[in-house]
Every structure is written in C-alpha cells, then in structure tokens.
Amino acid sequence: GKVQEVEAWVVNAQLDATIHKINKMCDDVYKETWDLIEKKTNLSQKDEQNMQKIVKSCIGQVVKTPINQLKGMEKKSEIESMKSALEYLYDMEEV
C-alpha cells in the first residue's frame, strides 16, 4: 500500500536525478562537439542549424534506449541495479 508507493516515489526520484545527469552529459558532449565543428567548418546559417539538429539527435540516440528501458522498469531492485550500473558506466558520482 502506502509504503510501496513511497518506496516507488523515492526510487523514481533517484532515477530522475540519474536521467538528468545523463542528459546533462549529452548537452556537454554536444557543446564540445559543436565547438569543434564550428572551428573546422564554414557553414551557412541554414546548414549550421541543420548540422546542430543532426549532432544533437545523434548524441540523444545513444542514451535514448537505455533511458527508456530504465523508465519501463517496475521492480525496485532492478531499477536500483540499473541506476548503479549507469552511474558506474558513465562515471557519475552517486545521486
């Protein structure tokens, strides 16, 4: 009943923090990548906007499936194990 609901809420809150950190990492990678592209190319504004979308999309695709899998988990033990694995693989500090 209530205890399981609270536990689920706590686990999901921790999960949200992990997902937020992964998304922040993606944003950082995008910025670094875009800085390199910008320095090495001379694109028109339209081409630049298209390339930004492509780069951002590619980076997002890398984490989309793991995040969706994580969101689809229901068992607390599975979520906690996956959260720990992601934090280890992405070299994050505990949240």
MOPAC internal coordinates of N, CA, C and O (Angstrom, degrees):
PM7 1SCF
backbone

  N    0.0000 0     0.00 0     0.00 0    0    0    0
  C    1.4274 1     0.00 0     0.00 0    1    0    0
  C    1.5041 1   112.29 1     0.00 0    2    1    0
  O    1.2310 1   120.97 1    62.65 1    3    2    1
  N    1.3063 1   115.75 1  -117.35 1    3    2    1
  C    1.4677 1   122.39 1  -175.20 1    5    3    2
  C    1.5332 1   113.07 1   -63.77 1    6    5    3
  O    1.2310 1   120.72 1   140.81 1    7    6    5
  N    1.3414 1   116.23 1   -39.19 1    7    6    5
  C    1.4690 1   119.98 1  -178.82 1    9    7    6
  C    1.5273 1   110.31 1   -62.62 1   10    9    7
  O    1.2310 1   120.67 1   135.14 1   11   10    9
  N    1.3404 1   116.32 1   -44.86 1   11   10    9
  C    1.4706 1   119.64 1   179.23 1   13   11   10
  C    1.5255 1   111.00 1   -64.37 1   14   13   11
  O    1.2310 1   120.45 1   142.73 1   15   14   13
  N    1.3367 1   116.74 1   -37.27 1   15   14   13
  C    1.4649 1   120.04 1   178.97 1   17   15   14
  C    1.5279 1   110.47 1   -63.56 1   18   17   15
  O    1.2310 1   120.65 1   136.71 1   19   18   17
  N    1.3276 1   116.37 1   -43.29 1   19   18   17
  C    1.4624 1   120.58 1   179.60 1   21   19   18
  C    1.5276 1   110.09 1   -65.80 1   22   21   19
  O    1.2310 1   120.41 1   136.02 1   23   22   21
  N    1.3489 1   116.81 1   -43.98 1   23   22   21
  C    1.4622 1   120.30 1   177.95 1   25   23   22
  C    1.5235 1   110.69 1   -59.32 1   26   25   23
  O    1.2310 1   120.44 1   135.18 1   27   26   25
  N    1.3255 1   116.76 1   -44.82 1   27   26   25
  C    1.4680 1   121.30 1   179.79 1   29   27   26
  C    1.5250 1   110.10 1   -61.78 1   30   29   27
  O    1.2310 1   120.40 1   139.29 1   31   30   29
  N    1.3220 1   116.83 1   -40.71 1   31   30   29
  C    1.4620 1   120.74 1   179.28 1   33   31   30
  C    1.5236 1   110.67 1   -63.41 1   34   33   31
  O    1.2310 1   120.19 1   135.86 1   35   34   33
  N    1.3376 1   117.25 1   -44.14 1   35   34   33
  C    1.4672 1   121.72 1  -179.31 1   37   35   34
  C    1.5354 1   110.15 1   -62.78 1   38   37   35
  O    1.2310 1   120.76 1   134.14 1   39   38   37
  N    1.3212 1   116.16 1   -45.86 1   39   38   37
  C    1.4691 1   120.31 1  -179.61 1   41   39   38
  C    1.5252 1   109.98 1   -63.18 1   42   41   39
  O    1.2310 1   120.29 1   135.79 1   43   42   41
  N    1.3312 1   117.05 1   -44.21 1   43   42   41
  C    1.4602 1   119.92 1   179.88 1   45   43   42
  C    1.5252 1   111.96 1   -65.40 1   46   45   43
  O    1.2310 1   120.15 1   145.27 1   47   46   45
  N    1.3182 1   117.32 1   -34.73 1   47   46   45
  C    1.4660 1   120.59 1   177.17 1   49   47   46
  C    1.5273 1   109.90 1   -64.66 1   50   49   47
  O    1.2310 1   120.34 1   138.35 1   51   50   49
  N    1.3344 1   116.96 1   -41.65 1   51   50   49
  C    1.4621 1   121.16 1   177.17 1   53   51   50
  C    1.5257 1   109.83 1   -64.67 1   54   53   51
  O    1.2310 1   121.07 1   140.43 1   55   54   53
  N    1.3146 1   115.56 1   -39.57 1   55   54   53
  C    1.4581 1   121.93 1   179.33 1   57   55   54
  C    1.5280 1   110.32 1   -62.82 1   58   57   55
  O    1.2310 1   120.68 1   136.35 1   59   58   57
  N    1.3158 1   116.30 1   -43.65 1   59   58   57
  C    1.4649 1   120.65 1   178.17 1   61   59   58
  C    1.5257 1   110.73 1   -59.10 1   62   61   59
  O    1.2310 1   120.60 1   139.93 1   63   62   61
  N    1.3263 1   116.46 1   -40.07 1   63   62   61
  C    1.4646 1   120.17 1   179.02 1   65   63   62
  C    1.5292 1   110.52 1   -64.47 1   66   65   63
  O    1.2310 1   120.07 1   139.16 1   67   66   65
  N    1.3209 1   117.47 1   -40.84 1   67   66   65
  C    1.4622 1   121.69 1   178.54 1   69   67   66
  C    1.5286 1   110.19 1   -64.79 1   70   69   67
  O    1.2310 1   120.56 1   135.25 1   71   70   69
  N    1.3239 1   116.54 1   -44.75 1   71   70   69
  C    1.4661 1   120.88 1   179.35 1   73   71   70
  C    1.5306 1   109.81 1   -63.00 1   74   73   71
  O    1.2310 1   120.58 1   139.70 1   75   74   73
  N    1.3143 1   116.49 1   -40.30 1   75   74   73
  C    1.4677 1   120.61 1   177.96 1   77   75   74
  C    1.5334 1   110.23 1   -60.33 1   78   77   75
  O    1.2310 1   120.37 1   136.66 1   79   78   77
  N    1.3260 1   116.91 1   -43.34 1   79   78   77
  C    1.4672 1   120.57 1   179.13 1   81   79   78
  C    1.5290 1   111.19 1   -63.99 1   82   81   79
  O    1.2310 1   120.27 1   140.04 1   83   82   81
  N    1.3233 1   117.08 1   -39.96 1   83   82   81
  C    1.4651 1   120.35 1   178.30 1   85   83   82
  C    1.5321 1   109.80 1   -64.15 1   86   85   83
  O    1.2310 1   120.68 1   135.75 1   87   86   85
  N    1.3292 1   116.30 1   -44.25 1   87   86   85
  C    1.4668 1   119.47 1   178.25 1   89   87   86
  C    1.5230 1   111.94 1   -62.88 1   90   89   87
  O    1.2310 1   120.38 1   142.27 1   91   90   89
  N    1.3202 1   116.87 1   -37.73 1   91   90   89
  C    1.4739 1   120.94 1   176.84 1   93   91   90
  C    1.5215 1   110.18 1   -63.56 1   94   93   91
  O    1.2310 1   120.32 1   138.61 1   95   94   93
  N    1.3273 1   116.99 1   -41.39 1   95   94   93
  C    1.4630 1   120.82 1   177.24 1   97   95   94
  C    1.5309 1   110.30 1   -60.70 1   98   97   95
  O    1.2310 1   120.72 1   138.63 1   99   98   97
  N    1.3325 1   116.22 1   -41.37 1   99   98   97
  C    1.4669 1   120.43 1   178.31 1  101   99   98
  C    1.5245 1   110.55 1   -62.02 1  102  101   99
  O    1.2310 1   120.45 1   137.17 1  103  102  101
  N    1.3211 1   116.75 1   -42.83 1  103  102  101
  C    1.4665 1   120.58 1   177.82 1  105  103  102
  C    1.5291 1   111.08 1   -61.08 1  106  105  103
  O    1.2310 1   120.63 1   138.00 1  107  106  105
  N    1.3222 1   116.40 1   -42.00 1  107  106  105
  C    1.4628 1   120.51 1   178.95 1  109  107  106
  C    1.5271 1   111.15 1   -63.77 1  110  109  107
  O    1.2310 1   120.55 1   136.18 1  111  110  109
  N    1.3280 1   116.54 1   -43.82 1  111  110  109
  C    1.4711 1   120.89 1   178.45 1  113  111  110
  C    1.5253 1   110.02 1   -62.72 1  114  113  111
  O    1.2310 1   120.86 1   137.91 1  115  114  113
  N    1.3341 1   115.96 1   -42.09 1  115  114  113
  C    1.4654 1   120.04 1   177.89 1  117  115  114
  C    1.5281 1   110.74 1   -58.85 1  118  117  115
  O    1.2310 1   120.50 1   131.77 1  119  118  117
  N    1.3279 1   116.64 1   -48.23 1  119  118  117
  C    1.4733 1   120.35 1  -178.20 1  121  119  118
  C    1.5277 1   111.38 1   -61.33 1  122  121  119
  O    1.2310 1   120.63 1   136.40 1  123  122  121
  N    1.3300 1   116.40 1   -43.60 1  123  122  121
  C    1.4640 1   120.24 1   179.20 1  125  123  122
  C    1.5275 1   110.38 1   -64.20 1  126  125  123
  O    1.2310 1   120.60 1   135.64 1  127  126  125
  N    1.3195 1   116.47 1   -44.36 1  127  126  125
  C    1.4625 1   121.99 1  -179.54 1  129  127  126
  C    1.5187 1   110.17 1   -63.62 1  130  129  127
  O    1.2310 1   120.99 1   133.97 1  131  130  129
  N    1.3282 1   115.70 1   -46.03 1  131  130  129
  C    1.4629 1   118.87 1  -178.14 1  133  131  130
  C    1.5290 1   111.24 1   -65.02 1  134  133  131
  O    1.2310 1   119.98 1   142.43 1  135  134  133
  N    1.3241 1   117.64 1   -37.57 1  135  134  133
  C    1.4681 1   120.54 1   176.99 1  137  135  134
  C    1.5297 1   110.49 1   -58.99 1  138  137  135
  O    1.2310 1   120.58 1   137.13 1  139  138  137
  N    1.3357 1   116.49 1   -42.87 1  139  138  137
  C    1.4648 1   120.47 1   178.82 1  141  139  138
  C    1.5261 1   111.40 1   -65.03 1  142  141  139
  O    1.2310 1   120.41 1   135.22 1  143  142  141
  N    1.3212 1   116.82 1   -44.78 1  143  142  141
  C    1.4687 1   121.03 1  -179.87 1  145  143  142
  C    1.5227 1   109.74 1   -61.94 1  146  145  143
  O    1.2310 1   121.13 1   135.75 1  147  146  145
  N    1.3124 1   115.44 1   -44.25 1  147  146  145
  C    1.4636 1   120.67 1  -177.70 1  149  147  146
  C    1.5381 1   111.53 1   -61.50 1  150  149  147
  O    1.2310 1   120.78 1   140.61 1  151  150  149
  N    1.3333 1   116.12 1   -39.39 1  151  150  149
  C    1.4627 1   120.42 1  -179.76 1  153  151  150
  C    1.5228 1   112.22 1   -69.54 1  154  153  151
  O    1.2310 1   120.40 1   148.74 1  155  154  153
  N    1.3285 1   116.85 1   -31.26 1  155  154  153
  C    1.4697 1   121.24 1  -173.23 1  157  155  154
  C    1.5223 1   113.85 1   -96.23 1  158  157  155
  O    1.2310 1   119.91 1   172.89 1  159  158  157
  N    1.3349 1   117.77 1    -7.11 1  159  158  157
  C    1.4683 1   119.40 1  -176.80 1  161  159  158
  C    1.5216 1   110.71 1  -129.61 1  162  161  159
  O    1.2310 1   121.70 1   -13.37 1  163  162  161
  N    1.2981 1   114.36 1   166.63 1  163  162  161
  C    1.4517 1   121.23 1   176.25 1  165  163  162
  C    1.5306 1   106.77 1  -131.88 1  166  165  163
  O    1.2310 1   120.74 1   -98.95 1  167  166  165
  N    1.3244 1   116.20 1    81.05 1  167  166  165
  C    1.4636 1   121.53 1  -174.49 1  169  167  166
  C    1.5204 1   111.15 1   -95.67 1  170  169  167
  O    1.2310 1   121.50 1   -28.35 1  171  170  169
  N    1.3227 1   114.74 1   151.65 1  171  170  169
  C    1.4594 1   119.05 1   171.99 1  173  171  170
  C    1.5278 1   107.79 1   -68.08 1  174  173  171
  O    1.2310 1   120.04 1   -15.09 1  175  174  173
  N    1.3252 1   117.52 1   164.91 1  175  174  173
  C    1.4635 1   120.71 1  -178.88 1  177  175  174
  C    1.5298 1   110.98 1   -60.32 1  178  177  175
  O    1.2310 1   120.43 1   138.84 1  179  178  177
  N    1.3242 1   116.78 1   -41.16 1  179  178  177
  C    1.4710 1   120.81 1   179.86 1  181  179  178
  C    1.5335 1   110.98 1   -64.57 1  182  181  179
  O    1.2310 1   120.71 1   133.89 1  183  182  181
  N    1.3465 1   116.24 1   -46.11 1  183  182  181
  C    1.4657 1   120.10 1   178.21 1  185  183  182
  C    1.5272 1   110.71 1   -63.71 1  186  185  183
  O    1.2310 1   120.78 1   142.35 1  187  186  185
  N    1.3215 1   116.11 1   -37.65 1  187  186  185
  C    1.4581 1   120.83 1   178.83 1  189  187  186
  C    1.5359 1   110.37 1   -61.93 1  190  189  187
  O    1.2310 1   120.42 1   134.09 1  191  190  189
  N    1.3222 1   116.80 1   -45.91 1  191  190  189
  C    1.4669 1   120.81 1   179.06 1  193  191  190
  C    1.5283 1   110.86 1   -62.20 1  194  193  191
  O    1.2310 1   120.46 1   137.90 1  195  194  193
  N    1.3296 1   116.72 1   -42.10 1  195  194  193
  C    1.4689 1   120.11 1   178.55 1  197  195  194
  C    1.5260 1   111.12 1   -64.01 1  198  197  195
  O    1.2310 1   120.68 1   136.27 1  199  198  197
  N    1.3321 1   116.30 1   -43.73 1  199  198  197
  C    1.4664 1   119.85 1   179.79 1  201  199  198
  C    1.5281 1   111.32 1   -64.97 1  202  201  199
  O    1.2310 1   120.21 1   141.88 1  203  202  201
  N    1.3276 1   117.20 1   -38.12 1  203  202  201
  C    1.4615 1   119.97 1   178.24 1  205  203  202
  C    1.5244 1   110.15 1   -60.76 1  206  205  203
  O    1.2310 1   120.25 1   136.46 1  207  206  205
  N    1.3097 1   117.12 1   -43.54 1  207  206  205
  C    1.4697 1   121.28 1   178.66 1  209  207  206
  C    1.5216 1   111.02 1   -62.64 1  210  209  207
  O    1.2310 1   120.61 1   136.98 1  211  210  209
  N    1.3219 1   116.45 1   -43.02 1  211  210  209
  C    1.4692 1   120.76 1  -179.14 1  213  211  210
  C    1.5237 1   110.69 1   -64.04 1  214  213  211
  O    1.2310 1   120.50 1   132.56 1  215  214  213
  N    1.3250 1   116.65 1   -47.44 1  215  214  213
  C    1.4694 1   120.69 1  -178.69 1  217  215  214
  C    1.5256 1   110.34 1   -62.26 1  218  217  215
  O    1.2310 1   120.78 1   133.66 1  219  218  217
  N    1.3325 1   116.12 1   -46.34 1  219  218  217
  C    1.4686 1   120.54 1  -179.60 1  221  219  218
  C    1.5330 1   110.09 1   -61.61 1  222  221  219
  O    1.2310 1   120.36 1   138.18 1  223  222  221
  N    1.3234 1   116.92 1   -41.82 1  223  222  221
  C    1.4695 1   121.58 1  -179.93 1  225  223  222
  C    1.5289 1   111.20 1   -64.19 1  226  225  223
  O    1.2310 1   120.45 1   135.92 1  227  226  225
  N    1.3133 1   116.74 1   -44.08 1  227  226  225
  C    1.4719 1   120.58 1  -179.88 1  229  227  226
  C    1.5282 1   111.40 1   -61.37 1  230  229  227
  O    1.2310 1   120.88 1   135.33 1  231  230  229
  N    1.3086 1   115.92 1   -44.67 1  231  230  229
  C    1.4645 1   119.95 1   179.47 1  233  231  230
  C    1.5285 1   109.99 1   -64.27 1  234  233  231
  O    1.2310 1   120.28 1   138.00 1  235  234  233
  N    1.3223 1   117.07 1   -42.00 1  235  234  233
  C    1.4633 1   121.01 1   178.82 1  237  235  234
  C    1.5163 1   113.41 1   -63.47 1  238  237  235
  O    1.2310 1   120.33 1   145.38 1  239  238  237
  N    1.3354 1   116.98 1   -34.62 1  239  238  237
  C    1.4613 1   120.89 1  -179.89 1  241  239  238
  C    1.5262 1   111.84 1   -62.93 1  242  241  239
  O    1.2310 1   120.66 1   148.64 1  243  242  241
  N    1.3181 1   116.35 1   -31.36 1  243  242  241
  C    1.4650 1   120.90 1  -178.46 1  245  243  242
  C    1.5322 1   111.36 1   -61.95 1  246  245  243
  O    1.2310 1   120.07 1   144.87 1  247  246  245
  N    1.3279 1   117.47 1   -35.13 1  247  246  245
  C    1.4646 1   120.08 1  -176.38 1  249  247  246
  C    1.5281 1   113.65 1  -105.65 1  250  249  247
  O    1.2310 1   120.11 1   172.70 1  251  250  249
  N    1.3100 1   117.39 1    -7.30 1  251  250  249
  C    1.4712 1   120.68 1  -175.47 1  253  251  250
  C    1.5351 1   112.48 1   -59.39 1  254  253  251
  O    1.2310 1   119.97 1   128.29 1  255  254  253
  N    1.3178 1   117.67 1   -51.71 1  255  254  253
  C    1.4629 1   120.75 1  -177.33 1  257  255  254
  C    1.5258 1   112.40 1   -63.38 1  258  257  255
  O    1.2310 1   119.13 1   131.37 1  259  258  257
  N    1.3555 1   119.26 1   -48.63 1  259  258  257
  C    1.4683 1   117.92 1   178.14 1  261  259  258
  C    1.5284 1   112.82 1   -58.98 1  262  261  259
  O    1.2310 1   119.93 1   140.30 1  263  262  261
  N    1.3283 1   117.73 1   -39.70 1  263  262  261
  C    1.4600 1   120.28 1  -179.78 1  265  263  262
  C    1.5265 1   110.14 1   -66.92 1  266  265  263
  O    1.2310 1   120.12 1   137.10 1  267  266  265
  N    1.3224 1   117.37 1   -42.90 1  267  266  265
  C    1.4683 1   119.97 1   178.45 1  269  267  266
  C    1.5262 1   111.76 1   -63.70 1  270  269  267
  O    1.2310 1   120.46 1   140.62 1  271  270  269
  N    1.3304 1   116.73 1   -39.38 1  271  270  269
  C    1.4683 1   120.80 1   176.96 1  273  271  270
  C    1.5221 1   109.67 1   -61.84 1  274  273  271
  O    1.2310 1   120.97 1   136.35 1  275  274  273
  N    1.3096 1   115.75 1   -43.65 1  275  274  273
  C    1.4582 1   121.74 1  -179.45 1  277  275  274
  C    1.5246 1   110.64 1   -62.18 1  278  277  275
  O    1.2310 1   120.52 1   134.56 1  279  278  277
  N    1.3313 1   116.61 1   -45.44 1  279  278  277
  C    1.4665 1   120.69 1   179.91 1  281  279  278
  C    1.5241 1   112.05 1   -64.58 1  282  281  279
  O    1.2310 1   120.41 1   153.84 1  283  282  281
  N    1.3434 1   116.83 1   -26.16 1  283  282  281
  C    1.4558 1   120.65 1  -178.09 1  285  283  282
  C    1.5233 1   114.33 1   -83.86 1  286  285  283
  O    1.2310 1   120.30 1   171.34 1  287  286  285
  N    1.3252 1   117.04 1    -8.66 1  287  286  285
  C    1.4670 1   120.43 1  -179.40 1  289  287  286
  C    1.5204 1   110.42 1   -75.17 1  290  289  287
  O    1.2310 1   121.43 1   -33.11 1  291  290  289
  N    1.3194 1   114.86 1   146.89 1  291  290  289
  C    1.4604 1   119.37 1  -178.87 1  293  291  290
  C    1.5254 1   113.13 1  -118.24 1  294  293  291
  O    1.2310 1   120.31 1   148.78 1  295  294  293
  N    1.3324 1   117.02 1   -31.22 1  295  294  293
  C    1.4610 1   119.49 1  -177.79 1  297  295  294
  C    1.5268 1   110.45 1   -77.55 1  298  297  295
  O    1.2310 1   121.23 1   -50.37 1  299  298  297
  N    1.3199 1   115.26 1   129.63 1  299  298  297
  C    1.4656 1   121.93 1  -178.88 1  301  299  298
  C    1.5279 1   111.16 1   -54.81 1  302  301  299
  O    1.2310 1   120.18 1   136.08 1  303  302  301
  N    1.3250 1   117.25 1   -43.92 1  303  302  301
  C    1.4641 1   120.24 1  -177.34 1  305  303  302
  C    1.5300 1   111.40 1   -64.66 1  306  305  303
  O    1.2310 1   120.28 1   140.91 1  307  306  305
  N    1.3433 1   117.07 1   -39.09 1  307  306  305
  C    1.4686 1   120.49 1   178.21 1  309  307  306
  C    1.5221 1   110.74 1   -65.72 1  310  309  307
  O    1.2310 1   120.84 1   136.46 1  311  310  309
  N    1.3374 1   116.00 1   -43.54 1  311  310  309
  C    1.4629 1   120.74 1  -179.09 1  313  311  310
  C    1.5222 1   110.07 1   -62.47 1  314  313  311
  O    1.2310 1   120.58 1   134.14 1  315  314  313
  N    1.3291 1   116.50 1   -45.86 1  315  314  313
  C    1.4589 1   120.02 1  -178.81 1  317  315  314
  C    1.5305 1   111.05 1   -64.65 1  318  317  315
  O    1.2310 1   120.21 1   140.26 1  319  318  317
  N    1.3425 1   117.21 1   -39.74 1  319  318  317
  C    1.4707 1   120.64 1   178.28 1  321  319  318
  C    1.5265 1   110.85 1   -64.00 1  322  321  319
  O    1.2310 1   120.49 1   134.78 1  323  322  321
  N    1.3366 1   116.66 1   -45.22 1  323  322  321
  C    1.4555 1   120.64 1  -179.00 1  325  323  322
  C    1.5231 1   110.80 1   -66.98 1  326  325  323
  O    1.2310 1   120.55 1   139.16 1  327  326  325
  N    1.3263 1   116.55 1   -40.84 1  327  326  325
  C    1.4675 1   121.66 1   177.72 1  329  327  326
  C    1.5275 1   109.36 1   -58.36 1  330  329  327
  O    1.2310 1   120.57 1   133.54 1  331  330  329
  N    1.3213 1   116.52 1   -46.46 1  331  330  329
  C    1.4725 1   120.69 1   178.98 1  333  331  330
  C    1.5260 1   110.97 1   -62.87 1  334  333  331
  O    1.2310 1   120.76 1   138.53 1  335  334  333
  N    1.3187 1   116.16 1   -41.47 1  335  334  333
  C    1.4649 1   120.03 1   179.59 1  337  335  334
  C    1.5328 1   110.98 1   -63.07 1  338  337  335
  O    1.2310 1   120.45 1   134.40 1  339  338  337
  N    1.3232 1   116.75 1   -45.60 1  339  338  337
  C    1.4671 1   120.30 1   179.16 1  341  339  338
  C    1.5307 1   111.08 1   -62.55 1  342  341  339
  O    1.2310 1   120.67 1   137.00 1  343  342  341
  N    1.3193 1   116.32 1   -43.00 1  343  342  341
  C    1.4582 1   119.43 1   179.19 1  345  343  342
  C    1.5263 1   111.03 1   -63.27 1  346  345  343
  O    1.2310 1   120.42 1   144.15 1  347  346  345
  N    1.3213 1   116.80 1   -35.85 1  347  346  345
  C    1.4649 1   120.59 1   177.10 1  349  347  346
  C    1.5307 1   110.28 1   -69.67 1  350  349  347
  O    1.2310 1   120.60 1   130.87 1  351  350  349
  N    1.3383 1   116.46 1   -49.13 1  351  350  349
  C    1.4607 1   120.93 1  -176.85 1  353  351  350
  C    1.5240 1   112.54 1   -64.13 1  354  353  351
  O    1.2310 1   120.37 1   142.99 1  355  354  353
  N    1.3084 1   116.90 1   -37.01 1  355  354  353
  C    1.4673 1   121.13 1   179.62 1  357  355  354
  C    1.5298 1   112.08 1   -92.51 1  358  357  355
  O    1.2310 1   120.61 1  -173.02 1  359  358  357
  N    1.3369 1   116.43 1     6.98 1  359  358  357
  C    1.4630 1   122.60 1   176.61 1  361  359  358
  C    1.5304 1   111.58 1    54.23 1  362  361  359
  O    1.2310 1   121.06 1  -130.79 1  363  362  361
  N    1.3337 1   115.58 1    49.21 1  363  362  361
  C    1.4626 1   120.97 1   178.97 1  365  363  362
  C    1.5143 1   109.09 1   -98.82 1  366  365  363
  O    1.2310 1   121.74 1   -23.73 1  367  366  365
  N    1.3207 1   114.27 1   156.27 1  367  366  365
  C    1.4455 1   118.53 1   170.65 1  369  367  366
  C    1.5163 1   107.45 1   -80.94 1  370  369  367
  O    1.2310 1   120.24 1   -22.12 1  371  370  369
  N    1.3117 1   117.15 1   157.88 1  371  370  369
  C    1.4581 1   120.57 1   177.40 1  373  371  370
  C    1.5181 1   110.03 1   -58.76 1  374  373  371
  O    1.2310 1   121.06 1   -34.41 1  375  374  373
  N    1.3323 1   115.58 1   145.59 1  375  374  373
  C    1.4718 1   120.62 1   176.49 1  377  375  374
  C    1.4993 1   109.30 1  -104.55 1  378  377  375
  O    1.2310 1   120.10 1   180.00 1  379  378  377

